[in-house]
Amino acid sequence: MFIVNSYWVAVLLCVVTMLCWGSWGNTQKLAGKSWRYEFFYWDYVLGILLFSLLLGFTAGSIGEQGRPFVEDLRQLDAGNFWSAFCGGIIFNASNILLSAAVSLAGLAVAFPLGVGLALVLGVFINYFGAPKGDPVILFAGVFLVVVAIVCNGIAAGKMGNGTNNASTRKGIWLAAIAGILMSLFYRFVAAAMDLDNFEQPTAGMATPYTAFFIFSLGIFASNFLFNTWVMKKPFVGKPVTYRDYFAGTMRIHLVGVLGGIVWALGTALSYIAAGKAGAAISYALGQGAPMIAAFWGVFVWKEFKGGNRMVHLLLALMFILFISGLSLIVISGGN
């Protein structure tokens, strides 16, 4: 299988993770306002599962190092299987709740709160689960990234037109729960892998390709519960049915699948990089995704067009803080 043997190559893969995690949302915009998020999300989940299989039979099965994908699946013990599978369930729950929070409280409130909380808690959980890197420099970098996310939230808030207070409060609670859950999923998957030795992993443990596939199975299986429930009792809008989903055009389904593939590529590379960079650093770099999402919003979708001078100052400060924080996270792994 393909294995990363250099810290700096691992960092590069984590940067790609950040790009993917910050960019897949563009496909939701491309799907159009008429296509409900619940329908888009089914295609998104299918894209993740299909890509995990493709990756397993390609990069996960080539070369002489490590165990090939199918062989690794056969030897995996039950504990590690369920650890990665539960990681998928937790991620799916957090992602759906965060999406609901955005619809209730708005992107400016929900996304910075959910992702910021996930970043802080997730780095602590992953670092103490598998320590790697200088903790002082690492957490200093995380702090700067969190401040950058807050700046982004304030700037977006200044562009809003106000929201219903009850709806906002509900969205804040959902965003907080989503952030806590999102901080946990990565550790469950990382725990199923032998992060210290991808070349000759411990018997019963998973390679990153196998762990990611099982993680994807957890997302797919849990979606029959979570997304079906949201379709019947949506947080926003009227209930929808699977008949409505299958009425969508092939083009609109493929856009959702593409979104899942983009996210899956980033996540898989993060797990592949974790062997050299460490789980905490891989996770932290990937969670710099709001900077990429903000870039798309500012320069492509023109979401901040017409903003005042304070909005533009906050956005500039956000980019400076993000770059500084991510630089410290990278440096922490070289110490």
Salt bridges, closest charged atoms under 4 A:
GLU38 OE1 - ARG36 NE 3.14
ASP43 OD2 - HIS253 ND1 2.88
ASP72 OD1 - ARG67 NE 2.79
GLU303 OE2 - LYS29 NZ 2.98
